[in-house]
């Protein structure tokens, strides 16, 4: 199943549906470690939540993504994968966004492309910097590695 929202009302409605679906995947109490690893208490597809240009959504308590935020730390248990993009400008204030804060607290991998080092620390003691097109810094916890990201032309 594929869903797409292009306006605020659509995002709010979709996040309500997503939260309801993920709530049904919460592990019941008393599961063994083996059962937790196998995720045998639910079935269905892995869910990929892709948010492009999150900075265009209202931040803080007004964020339409707030219903999905509680599942970020339990993403592996409920089959959720979250991919978020944003411009790097204003990164120092990104902590006010509940989704970005939850991803940071979950130590989700972070790919930073061309960035302004004056924006401050991205993660740990790491700062961004100017990079060639397609080059990025992939960070996990307090370490990072340079990567090359392939690009293809978009056909319209």
Backbone as ProteinMPNN parsed JSONL, in Angstrom:
{"seq_chain_A": "XXXXXXXXXXXXXXXXXXXXXXXXXXXXXXXXXXXXXXXXXXXXXXXXXXXXXXXXXXXXXXXXXXXXXXXXXXXXXXXXXXXXXXXXXXXXXXXXXXXXXXXXXXXXXXXXXXXXXXXXXXXXXXXXXXXXXXXXXXXXXXXXXXXXXXXXXXXX", "coords_chain_A": {"N_chain_A": [[0.846, -1.165, 0.0], [0.513, 2.202, -0.771], [0.893, 5.509, 0.23], [0.425, 9.038, -0.046], [0.963, 12.341, 0.889], [0.371, 15.747, 0.384], [-0.334, 18.105, 1.508], [-0.976, 19.921, 4.576], [-3.305, 19.026, 5.977], [-3.63, 16.508, 4.839], [-1.274, 15.248, 5.7], [-1.673, 15.223, 8.477], [-3.951, 13.549, 8.671], [-2.884, 11.19, 7.576], [-0.859, 10.581, 9.427], [-2.375, 9.983, 11.649], [-3.594, 7.587, 10.796], [-1.284, 6.048, 10.476], [-0.25, 5.971, 13.116], [-2.288, 4.521, 14.375], [-2.082, 2.063, 13.028], [0.534, 1.303, 13.768], [0.275, 1.149, 16.537], [-1.144, -1.182, 16.823], [0.855, -2.977, 16.441], [2.457, -3.053, 18.628], [4.495, -4.728, 21.009], [3.113, -7.271, 23.07], [2.947, -7.581, 26.687], [5.245, -9.757, 28.441], [6.601, -11.255, 26.507], [9.113, -13.485, 25.252], [12.711, -13.195, 24.808], [13.388, -14.36, 22.388], [10.936, -14.306, 21.016], [10.608, -11.554, 20.821], [12.741, -10.921, 19.106], [11.936, -12.254, 16.788], [9.647, -10.962, 16.093], [7.031, -11.979, 16.164], [4.451, -11.335, 16.961], [3.045, -9.678, 15.305], [1.984, -9.194, 11.898], [2.596, -8.291, 8.497], [3.478, -5.659, 6.157], [6.728, -4.039, 6.126], [6.965, -0.674, 7.11], [7.597, 2.337, 5.517], [8.254, 5.548, 6.26], [8.529, 8.484, 4.68], [9.68, 11.673, 4.75], [9.893, 14.571, 3.11], [11.681, 17.577, 3.018], [11.237, 18.507, 5.752], [11.41, 20.862, 7.159], [9.469, 22.496, 6.166], [7.164, 21.889, 7.421], [5.041, 22.603, 10.263], [6.841, 23.176, 13.285], [7.623, 21.805, 16.581], [5.04, 21.632, 19.079], [3.001, 21.849, 17.274], [3.566, 20.168, 15.218], [2.65, 18.07, 12.557], [3.538, 15.514, 12.553], [3.623, 14.459, 15.06], [2.161, 12.262, 16.091], [3.435, 10.013, 15.14], [5.905, 10.079, 16.282], [6.315, 8.773, 18.894], [6.844, 6.159, 18.144], [9.331, 5.993, 17.013], [11.6, 5.318, 18.595], [11.033, 2.669, 18.973], [11.084, 1.558, 16.519], [12.228, -0.698, 15.164], [10.889, -2.802, 16.395], [8.269, -2.511, 15.54], [8.318, -2.483, 12.815], [8.939, -0.116, 11.42], [10.409, 2.335, 9.359], [12.117, 5.323, 9.079], [12.675, 8.061, 7.051], [14.006, 11.16, 6.626], [14.247, 14.336, 5.129], [15.854, 17.52, 4.998], [16.687, 20.978, 4.564], [19.991, 22.193, 5.235], [20.421, 24.654, 6.397], [19.737, 26.456, 9.321], [20.04, 24.331, 11.004], [20.839, 24.272, 13.658], [18.563, 24.92, 15.07], [16.974, 22.758, 14.695], [16.439, 20.945, 16.669], [14.072, 21.621, 17.876], [12.103, 20.372, 16.533], [9.942, 17.679, 16.899], [10.135, 15.157, 15.58], [12.719, 15.12, 14.408], [14.201, 15.387, 16.742], [13.522, 12.979, 18.05], [14.615, 11.109, 16.249], [17.308, 11.781, 16.511], [17.721, 11.147, 19.237], [17.353, 8.423, 19.075], [19.648, 7.665, 17.893], [19.725, 7.458, 15.111], [21.052, 6.827, 11.846], [22.671, 9.499, 10.099], [22.804, 11.453, 7.265], [24.728, 13.905, 5.944], [24.955, 16.306, 3.557], [26.387, 18.851, 1.584], [27.28, 21.404, 3.789], [27.05, 24.142, 6.113], [29.65, 24.97, 8.183], [29.421, 26.85, 10.19], [26.971, 26.496, 11.309], [27.179, 24.986, 13.524], [27.68, 22.154, 15.746], [26.862, 18.972, 14.472], [26.45, 16.32, 15.24], [27.609, 14.936, 18.173], [30.975, 15.76, 18.245], [31.116, 16.55, 15.66], [31.132, 18.51, 12.747], [29.547, 19.972, 9.89], [30.543, 20.692, 6.496], [31.732, 22.335, 3.485], [31.146, 20.386, 0.621], [31.845, 18.403, -2.317], [29.519, 17.991, -5.055], [27.234, 15.383, -4.585], [28.721, 14.151, -2.653], [28.853, 13.094, 0.726], [28.587, 13.068, 4.325], [28.222, 10.379, 6.275], [26.835, 9.669, 9.265], [26.888, 7.836, 12.259], [25.988, 7.507, 15.491], [28.736, 8.741, 17.193], [30.563, 8.712, 15.137], [31.764, 9.021, 11.754], [31.666, 8.63, 8.182], [32.867, 9.335, 4.945], [30.832, 9.363, 2.066], [29.754, 8.543, -1.27], [27.057, 9.627, -3.085], [24.859, 8.458, -5.45], [23.34, 9.983, -8.296], [20.541, 10.411, -10.411], [19.09, 11.552, -13.447], [15.972, 13.198, -13.353], [13.119, 12.239, -14.952], [10.542, 13.855, -16.649]], "CA_chain_A": [[0.0, 0.0, 0.0], [1.305, 3.419, -0.893], [0.152, 6.722, 0.544], [1.163, 10.264, -0.33], [0.264, 13.55, 1.344], [1.031, 16.932, -0.147], [-0.737, 19.292, 2.261], [-0.964, 19.716, 6.021], [-4.439, 18.188, 6.379], [-3.332, 15.142, 4.416], [-0.231, 14.707, 6.582], [-2.303, 14.965, 9.775], [-4.784, 12.352, 8.523], [-2.016, 10.034, 7.352], [-0.159, 10.25, 10.674], [-3.365, 9.31, 12.494], [-3.69, 6.207, 10.304], [-0.016, 5.38, 10.763], [-0.176, 5.717, 14.556], [-3.22, 3.431, 14.688], [-1.501, 0.816, 12.512], [1.706, 0.945, 14.567], [-0.179, 0.777, 17.883], [-1.515, -2.593, 16.732], [2.076, -3.779, 16.334], [3.203, -2.978, 19.885], [4.647, -6.055, 21.61], [2.385, -7.467, 24.324], [3.841, -7.902, 27.803], [5.553, -11.158, 28.711], [7.248, -11.965, 25.404], [10.495, -13.91, 25.469], [13.684, -12.517, 23.942], [13.273, -14.972, 21.054], [9.727, -13.773, 20.387], [10.876, -10.157, 20.471], [13.603, -10.902, 17.92], [11.223, -12.748, 15.601], [8.484, -10.09, 15.867], [5.953, -12.897, 15.803], [3.155, -10.873, 17.437], [2.348, -8.948, 14.248], [2.372, -9.521, 10.524], [2.31, -7.199, 7.578], [4.671, -5.108, 5.503], [7.532, -3.001, 6.756], [6.41, 0.632, 6.754], [8.6, 3.372, 5.288], [7.744, 6.91, 6.343], [9.488, 9.384, 4.035], [9.27, 13.07, 4.901], [10.793, 15.425, 2.345], [11.633, 18.99, 3.417], [10.521, 18.596, 7.032], [11.414, 22.248, 7.64], [8.272, 23.171, 5.673], [6.049, 21.548, 8.307], [5.121, 23.318, 11.539], [7.654, 22.464, 14.273], [7.171, 21.806, 17.969], [3.771, 20.99, 19.421], [2.113, 21.913, 16.118], [4.04, 19.262, 14.174], [1.68, 17.048, 12.173], [4.167, 14.195, 12.684], [3.749, 14.108, 16.478], [1.575, 10.952, 16.406], [4.379, 8.954, 14.758], [7.146, 10.241, 17.051], [6.546, 7.774, 19.937], [7.24, 4.866, 17.589], [10.686, 6.062, 16.459], [12.522, 4.535, 19.425], [10.653, 1.256, 18.881], [10.872, 1.332, 15.087], [12.564, -2.068, 14.775], [9.865, -3.706, 16.927], [6.983, -2.349, 14.86], [8.515, -2.497, 11.363], [8.909, 1.252, 10.902], [11.649, 2.94, 8.874], [11.847, 6.747, 8.892], [13.654, 8.792, 6.247], [13.622, 12.569, 6.668], [15.178, 15.28, 4.509], [15.663, 18.938, 5.291], [17.836, 21.798, 4.219], [20.89, 22.266, 6.382], [20.292, 25.963, 7.029], [18.896, 26.423, 10.507], [20.192, 23.039, 11.68], [20.972, 24.461, 15.103], [17.227, 24.987, 15.664], [16.225, 21.557, 14.318], [16.065, 20.219, 17.876], [12.707, 21.953, 18.283], [11.187, 19.501, 15.804], [9.868, 16.432, 17.654], [10.592, 14.002, 14.802], [14.179, 15.177, 14.322], [14.716, 15.122, 18.083], [13.372, 11.541, 18.3], [15.612, 10.411, 15.434], [18.607, 12.034, 17.137], [17.776, 10.371, 20.476], [17.438, 7.012, 18.702], [20.936, 7.497, 17.205], [19.498, 7.069, 13.72], [22.105, 7.324, 10.947], [22.425, 10.845, 9.586], [23.602, 11.767, 6.086], [24.827, 15.35, 5.748], [25.611, 16.66, 2.306], [27.055, 20.144, 1.704], [26.759, 22.057, 4.986], [27.771, 25.301, 6.627], [30.211, 24.639, 9.495], [29.004, 27.844, 11.178], [25.709, 26.057, 11.913], [27.479, 24.319, 14.788], [27.904, 20.71, 15.751], [25.752, 18.19, 13.949], [26.305, 15.19, 16.156], [28.86, 14.811, 18.911], [31.921, 16.84, 17.948], [31.23, 16.614, 14.207], [30.538, 19.649, 12.048], [29.473, 19.847, 8.45], [31.445, 21.547, 5.747], [31.467, 22.303, 2.048], [31.493, 19.113, -0.015], [31.499, 18.339, -3.741], [28.199, 17.452, -5.378], [27.109, 13.94, -4.437], [29.525, 13.659, -1.53], [28.208, 13.346, 2.002], [29.146, 12.503, 5.54], [27.246, 9.49, 6.898], [27.181, 9.589, 10.683], [26.169, 6.948, 13.164], [26.466, 7.859, 16.828], [29.746, 9.802, 17.159], [31.54, 8.465, 14.081], [31.268, 9.326, 10.427], [32.45, 8.189, 7.038], [32.463, 10.012, 3.718], [30.186, 8.489, 1.092], [29.365, 9.13, -2.549], [25.659, 9.333, -3.345], [24.591, 8.501, -6.885], [22.191, 10.78, -8.715], [20.068, 10.17, -11.769], [18.233, 12.622, -13.945], [14.554, 12.975, -13.168], [12.371, 12.404, -16.209], [9.191, 14.406, -16.424]], "C_chain_A": [[0.897, 1.236, 0.0], [0.409, 4.618, -0.619], [1.052, 7.921, 0.269], [0.333, 11.439, 0.17], [1.052, 14.757, 0.882], [0.557, 18.214, 0.52], [-0.871, 18.922, 3.735], [-2.101, 18.815, 6.491], [-4.204, 16.728, 6.012], [-2.288, 14.48, 5.296], [-0.831, 14.349, 7.936], [-3.139, 13.69, 9.712], [-3.926, 11.099, 8.381], [-1.297, 9.618, 8.635], [-1.102, 9.595, 11.675], [-3.519, 7.853, 12.105], [-2.433, 5.42, 10.648], [0.089, 5.031, 12.243], [-1.098, 4.569, 14.958], [-2.66, 2.089, 14.225], [-0.323, 0.366, 13.37], [1.323, 0.553, 15.988], [-0.587, -0.69, 17.92], [-0.325, -3.525, 16.624], [2.912, -3.753, 17.614], [3.322, -4.378, 20.487], [3.847, -6.168, 22.91], [3.353, -7.803, 25.455], [4.087, -9.405, 27.9], [6.197, -11.927, 27.577], [8.67, -12.356, 25.783], [11.41, -13.122, 24.535], [13.598, -13.056, 22.524], [12.052, -14.435, 20.312], [9.918, -12.308, 19.985], [11.731, -10.057, 19.217], [12.857, -11.308, 16.661], [10.042, -11.861, 15.213], [7.261, -10.903, 15.451], [4.563, -12.405, 16.206], [2.408, -10.027, 16.409], [2.819, -9.438, 12.887], [1.977, -8.34, 9.646], [3.594, -6.65, 7.01], [5.463, -4.193, 6.434], [6.963, -1.666, 6.262], [7.545, 1.638, 6.641], [7.898, 4.724, 5.3], [8.828, 7.823, 5.784], [8.926, 10.8, 4.108], [10.302, 13.921, 4.182], [10.588, 16.874, 2.783], [10.84, 19.204, 4.705], [10.464, 20.03, 7.557], [10.198, 23.025, 7.143], [7.035, 22.849, 6.51], [6.165, 22.355, 9.598], [5.944, 22.516, 12.547], [6.967, 22.414, 15.638], [5.849, 21.096, 18.164], [2.792, 20.98, 18.256], [2.507, 20.934, 15.015], [2.973, 18.22, 13.836], [2.243, 15.633, 12.313], [4.159, 13.68, 14.12], [3.169, 12.744, 16.828], [2.503, 9.798, 16.053], [5.632, 8.965, 15.622], [7.34, 9.164, 18.121], [7.036, 6.421, 19.416], [8.675, 4.849, 17.07], [11.669, 5.229, 17.273], [12.227, 3.041, 19.39], [10.469, 0.829, 17.426], [11.151, -0.105, 14.669], [11.491, -3.052, 15.243], [8.568, -3.65, 16.139], [7.116, -2.273, 13.338], [8.468, -1.132, 10.714], [10.311, 1.699, 10.501], [11.323, 4.393, 8.558], [13.002, 7.385, 8.137], [13.167, 10.234, 6.173], [14.683, 13.386, 5.951], [14.835, 16.687, 4.977], [16.869, 19.689, 4.77], [18.714, 21.917, 5.451], [20.794, 23.603, 7.099], [19.324, 25.914, 8.195], [19.006, 25.132, 11.293], [20.241, 23.198, 13.194], [19.612, 24.558, 15.798], [16.394, 23.747, 15.361], [15.78, 20.75, 15.533], [14.674, 20.547, 18.381], [11.678, 21.096, 17.552], [11.133, 18.144, 16.504], [10.367, 15.208, 16.881], [12.114, 13.987, 14.71], [14.818, 14.894, 15.678], [14.639, 13.625, 18.399], [14.386, 10.736, 17.498], [17.007, 10.586, 16.025], [18.76, 11.19, 18.404], [17.885, 8.876, 20.208], [18.765, 6.68, 18.023], [20.761, 6.98, 15.784], [20.651, 7.587, 12.864], [21.688, 8.657, 10.331], [23.363, 11.086, 8.415], [23.564, 13.274, 5.874], [25.584, 15.594, 4.456], [26.342, 17.988, 2.536], [26.445, 20.924, 2.873], [27.645, 23.221, 5.403], [28.326, 24.974, 8.012], [29.833, 25.646, 10.581], [27.673, 27.495, 11.841], [25.943, 25.324, 13.229], [27.658, 22.821, 14.624], [26.655, 19.982, 15.289], [25.427, 17.06, 14.906], [27.638, 15.011, 16.859], [29.74, 16.016, 18.643], [32.083, 17.047, 16.448], [30.477, 17.817, 13.658], [30.462, 19.326, 10.563], [30.489, 20.761, 7.794], [31.099, 21.493, 4.278], [31.972, 20.993, 1.453], [31.141, 19.17, -1.494], [30.113, 17.715, -3.931], [28.216, 15.924, -5.281], [27.899, 13.356, -3.28], [28.804, 14.009, -0.239], [28.959, 12.709, 3.142], [28.037, 11.702, 6.207], [27.681, 9.259, 8.332], [26.273, 8.609, 11.402], [26.802, 7.136, 14.532], [27.517, 8.955, 16.711], [30.811, 9.583, 16.097], [30.913, 8.797, 12.736], [32.212, 8.831, 9.362], [31.944, 8.95, 5.813], [31.906, 8.991, 2.735], [29.924, 9.271, -0.189], [27.941, 8.688, -2.83], [25.408, 9.492, -4.835], [23.353, 9.348, -7.159], [21.82, 10.394, -10.134], [19.192, 11.348, -12.174], [16.773, 12.238, -13.731], [13.864, 13.228, -14.495], [10.979, 12.9, -15.891], [8.339, 14.173, -17.627]], "O_chain_A": [[1.912, 1.285, 0.695], [-0.69, 4.728, -1.163], [2.278, 7.829, 0.343], [-0.865, 11.517, -0.1], [2.278, 14.776, 0.982], [0.995, 19.302, 0.145], [-0.877, 17.743, 4.09], [-1.883, 17.931, 7.319], [-4.538, 15.825, 6.778], [-2.395, 13.294, 5.608], [-0.531, 13.289, 8.486], [-3.046, 12.844, 10.6], [-4.211, 10.07, 8.995], [-1.145, 8.425, 8.899], [-0.682, 8.747, 12.462], [-3.571, 6.977, 12.968], [-2.51, 4.263, 11.062], [0.476, 3.915, 12.59], [-0.73, 3.738, 15.788], [-2.752, 1.094, 14.944], [-0.193, -0.821, 13.668], [1.984, -0.294, 16.588], [-0.398, -1.365, 18.932], [-0.484, -4.743, 16.708], [3.972, -4.376, 17.668], [2.353, -5.137, 20.476], [3.894, -5.271, 23.751], [4.466, -8.264, 25.198], [3.252, -10.215, 27.498], [6.331, -13.147, 27.67], [9.344, -11.651, 26.535], [10.95, -12.47, 23.598], [13.721, -12.298, 21.561], [12.125, -14.143, 19.118], [9.442, -11.88, 18.933], [11.482, -9.21, 18.359], [13.114, -10.769, 15.585], [9.499, -11.998, 14.117], [6.555, -10.551, 14.506], [3.573, -13.022, 15.814], [1.244, -9.691, 16.627], [3.898, -10.013, 12.747], [1.142, -7.513, 10.011], [4.68, -7.122, 7.344], [4.928, -3.648, 7.399], [6.529, -1.561, 5.115], [8.356, 1.777, 7.556], [7.052, 5.005, 4.451], [9.917, 7.921, 6.349], [7.843, 11.084, 3.596], [11.458, 13.983, 4.599], [9.454, 17.338, 2.904], [9.89, 19.987, 4.739], [9.561, 20.372, 8.32], [9.922, 24.112, 7.649], [5.983, 23.462, 6.331], [7.265, 22.748, 9.986], [5.768, 21.302, 12.655], [5.861, 22.926, 15.808], [5.563, 20.093, 17.51], [1.85, 20.187, 18.248], [1.844, 20.879, 13.98], [2.449, 17.558, 14.733], [1.499, 14.658, 12.202], [4.638, 12.575, 14.377], [3.636, 12.116, 17.777], [2.371, 8.71, 16.615], [6.346, 7.964, 15.687], [8.458, 8.667, 18.255], [7.584, 5.627, 20.18], [9.185, 3.784, 16.72], [12.487, 4.508, 16.702], [13.087, 2.233, 19.741], [9.777, -0.149, 17.143], [10.384, -0.676, 13.894], [11.215, -4.035, 14.555], [7.841, -4.642, 16.075], [6.13, -2.025, 12.645], [8.008, -0.998, 9.58], [11.278, 1.465, 11.225], [10.357, 4.67, 7.846], [14.161, 7.266, 8.534], [12.055, 10.5, 5.716], [15.878, 13.161, 6.138], [13.689, 16.997, 5.305], [17.937, 19.112, 4.562], [18.242, 21.761, 6.577], [21.061, 23.675, 8.299], [18.218, 25.389, 8.07], [18.17, 24.855, 12.153], [19.737, 22.346, 13.926], [19.52, 24.303, 16.999], [15.223, 23.69, 15.734], [14.845, 19.954, 15.439], [14.143, 19.83, 19.229], [10.502, 21.098, 17.917], [12.174, 17.513, 16.687], [10.964, 14.311, 17.476], [12.733, 12.943, 14.915], [15.857, 14.238, 15.753], [15.582, 13.062, 18.954], [14.959, 9.777, 18.016], [17.799, 9.644, 16.038], [19.81, 10.585, 18.623], [18.447, 8.139, 21.019], [18.985, 5.537, 17.622], [21.551, 6.165, 15.309], [21.174, 8.67, 13.125], [20.508, 8.902, 10.078], [24.578, 10.942, 8.55], [22.499, 13.851, 5.653], [26.716, 15.14, 4.289], [26.871, 18.201, 3.627], [25.227, 21.087, 2.939], [28.832, 23.268, 5.083], [27.549, 24.723, 8.933], [29.915, 25.331, 11.768], [27.287, 28.127, 12.824], [24.994, 25.069, 13.971], [27.77, 22.302, 13.513], [25.536, 20.332, 15.666], [24.283, 16.875, 15.322], [28.682, 14.942, 16.21], [29.306, 17.158, 18.794], [33.063, 17.645, 16.004], [29.345, 18.1, 14.05], [31.224, 18.505, 10.052], [31.202, 21.508, 8.465], [30.262, 20.691, 3.865], [33.083, 20.55, 1.745], [30.235, 19.905, -1.886], [29.614, 17.001, -3.061], [29.1, 15.264, -5.827], [27.752, 12.175, -2.965], [28.215, 15.083, -0.117], [29.866, 11.903, 2.934], [27.036, 12.264, 6.652], [28.758, 8.721, 8.588], [25.063, 8.565, 11.18], [28.006, 6.945, 14.703], [27.215, 10.019, 16.171], [31.867, 10.214, 16.152], [29.69, 8.848, 12.599], [33.404, 8.636, 9.603], [30.743, 9.179, 5.664], [32.444, 7.892, 2.593], [29.88, 10.501, -0.187], [27.65, 7.492, -2.815], [25.709, 10.536, -5.414], [22.435, 9.412, -6.34], [22.685, 10.087, -10.955], [18.63, 12.043, -11.328], [16.396, 11.081, -13.911], [14.005, 14.297, -15.089], [10.325, 12.412, -14.969], [7.17, 14.56, -17.639]]}, "name": "protein", "num_of_chains": 1, "seq": "XXXXXXXXXXXXXXXXXXXXXXXXXXXXXXXXXXXXXXXXXXXXXXXXXXXXXXXXXXXXXXXXXXXXXXXXXXXXXXXXXXXXXXXXXXXXXXXXXXXXXXXXXXXXXXXXXXXXXXXXXXXXXXXXXXXXXXXXXXXXXXXXXXXXXXXXXXXX"}
